[in-house]
Structures are given as C-alpha cells and as structure tokens.
Amino acid sequence: MTKAKQKPDFEQSLAELEALVDALETGDLSLEQSLTSFEKGIELTRSCQTALNEAEQTVKILTEKNGQPILEDMPASDDD
C-alpha cells in the first residue's frame, strides 16, 4: 500500500504561491490560465495557513504546562 499524498513543506508552498502571484500580476496569462493559477493560489494559501496553525499549536503545547503558560525570565547578560 502506498503512502497518502504528502503535504508540501511550507517554504515550498510559499515560494510557489509567490511565483503564481508574480505571474498573475504580469497580466500575460489568458483568462483560463489566470483562473487555474488563482485556484492553485487558493489551495497553496490554505496549505500555508494550515502549516502555520499547526506550528502555532506546537509552540503553544511546548510553552505550556498543565494548560498554563510557562513564563521564564531571560538570563541577564554580562554586559550590564
């Protein structure tokens, strides 16, 4: 059995999204190409947003203990 389709990584999706935006901004695409690019852009935007939400949740989990934020003082620098 093959693996489920893997999600592209955030940086790759963002780079592809930026390339699509650049192509759309030039105005050199046909209407059909523009619509296809726009649809792909929406898909990439959602993928990036999902990745950011997952990263935010991971950070939240790592910085909480028993549902309470863990706040620690920054170490004092020796420059003072």
Buried (B, 14 or more C-beta within 10 A) or exposed (E): EEEEEEEBEBEEBBEBBEEBBEBBEEEEBEEEEBEEBBEEBEEBBEBBEEBEEEEEEEEEEEEEEEEEEEEEEEEEEEEE
